[in-house]
């Protein structure tokens, strides 16, 4: 019996109210009238122009921000390039000093490649068969003598040694 009572209560709650078309039109018109009163005295053209100006300002600010971001990105890329070039130069200088060649001859981008390149340059510039100078590499300054006199001096020195 308690089930029957619950079913009757549920059926009563489910019942919905129906409206005629005239009642629906009246409800809609009342709501529209209330909404119109909210916006009385506000010029629609003024609102549109203000909204357009706001959109323009927002776009201009966005454009300025994008320009600033582009400039910042370009400067960061430039700074990164300078830093990389500095590190590369320092590494090339270090390898060149260790091997004993001028650093401007090195073009490799890693220390191992630079070392290989430097050793190849040194091997080319100073082969093992390169003549050794017995006097320690000192240059002899020629005095103003004739070729005949220089030859005579050389011959005398060669005979006495």
C-alpha positions in Angstrom: 0.0 0.0 0.0 2.9 2.3 0.7 4.1 1.7 -2.9 0.7 2.9 -4.3 1.0 6.2 -2.3 4.5 6.8 -3.6 3.4 6.2 -7.1 0.5 8.6 -6.9 2.8 11.3 -5.4 5.3 10.8 -8.2 2.6 11.1 -10.8 1.4 14.4 -9.4 4.9 15.8 -9.4 5.5 15.0 -13.0 2.4 16.9 -14.2 3.5 20.0 -16.1 1.7 23.2 -16.9 0.9 24.0 -20.4 0.6 27.5 -21.9 -1.3 28.9 -24.8 0.5 30.8 -27.5 -0.9 34.1 -26.2 0.5 33.4 -22.7 3.9 32.6 -24.1 3.9 35.8 -26.2 3.0 37.8 -23.2 5.8 36.3 -21.1 8.3 37.0 -23.9 7.1 40.5 -24.4 7.3 41.2 -20.6 10.9 40.0 -20.5 11.9 42.0 -23.6 10.3 45.1 -22.1 12.4 44.7 -18.8 15.6 44.2 -20.8 14.9 47.3 -22.9 14.4 49.4 -19.7 17.9 48.3 -18.6 19.5 49.8 -21.7 17.3 52.9 -22.0 19.4 56.0 -22.6 22.4 54.0 -24.0 23.1 54.8 -27.6 23.8 51.7 -29.6 26.0 53.5 -32.1 28.1 54.9 -29.2 28.6 51.4 -27.8 29.6 50.1 -31.2 32.2 52.9 -31.7 33.6 52.4 -28.2 33.8 48.6 -28.9 35.6 49.3 -32.2 38.1 51.7 -30.5 38.7 49.1 -27.8 39.4 46.4 -30.4 41.8 48.8 -32.2 43.7 49.6 -29.0 43.9 45.9 -28.1 45.2 45.1 -31.6 47.7 47.9 -31.4 48.9 46.8 -28.0 49.1 43.2 -29.2 51.1 44.4 -32.2 53.5 46.4 -30.0 53.9 43.4 -27.7 54.6 41.1 -30.7 57.2 43.6 -32.0 58.9 43.8 -28.6 58.9 40.0 -28.4 60.5 39.8 -31.9 63.1 42.3 -30.9 63.9 40.4 -27.7 64.1 37.1 -29.6 66.4 38.7 -32.2 68.7 40.1 -29.5 68.7 36.8 -27.6 69.7 35.0 -30.9 72.5 37.6 -31.4 73.7 37.2 -27.9 73.7 33.4 -28.2 75.7 33.7 -31.5 78.3 36.0 -29.9 78.6 33.6 -26.9 79.1 30.6 -29.1 81.6 32.4 -31.3 83.6 33.5 -28.1 83.6 29.9 -26.8 84.7 28.6 -30.2 87.5 31.2 -30.4 88.7 30.3 -27.0 88.8 26.6 -27.8 90.6 27.2 -31.1 93.2 29.5 -29.3 93.8 26.8 -26.7 94.3 24.0 -29.2 96.5 26.2 -31.4 98.7 27.1 -28.5 99.1 23.5 -27.4 100.0 22.3 -31.0 102.1 25.4 -31.8 100.3 26.9 -34.9 98.4 30.2 -35.5 94.8 29.9 -34.3 93.4 31.8 -37.3 94.3 28.7 -39.4 91.8 26.5 -37.5 88.2 26.3 -38.7 86.8 23.2 -37.0 83.9 23.5 -34.5 84.8 20.9 -31.9 88.0 20.5 -29.9 88.7 17.0 -31.3 88.3 18.3 -34.9 90.5 21.3 -34.1 93.2 19.1 -32.7 93.1 16.9 -35.7 93.2 19.9 -38.1 96.0 21.6 -36.1 98.1 18.4 -36.2 97.6 18.1 -39.9 98.5 21.7 -40.5 101.7 21.3 -38.4 102.6 18.1 -40.2 102.2 19.9 -43.5 104.1 23.0 -42.5 106.9 21.2 -40.6 107.5 17.8 -42.1 109.8 15.4 -40.3 112.4 15.7 -43.1 112.7 19.5 -42.6 116.3 20.4 -42.4 117.7 21.2 -39.0 119.9 24.2 -38.6 123.0 23.5 -36.6 123.7 27.0 -35.4 120.4 27.2 -33.6 118.6 29.2 -36.3 120.6 32.4 -36.0 120.7 34.4 -39.1 124.1 35.7 -40.3 123.9 39.3 -41.3 125.9 39.7 -44.5 128.2 42.6 -44.6 128.6 44.7 -47.6 131.1 42.6 -49.5 131.3 41.6 -53.0 130.1 38.1 -54.0 133.7 37.3 -54.8 134.9 38.3 -51.3 132.0 36.3 -49.7 133.0 33.2 -51.6 136.6 33.6 -50.7 135.7 34.0 -47.0 133.5 30.9 -47.2 136.2 28.9 -48.8 138.8 29.9 -46.2 136.4 29.0 -43.4 135.6 25.6 -45.0 139.3 24.8 -45.3 140.1 25.7 -41.7 137.3 23.8 -40.2 
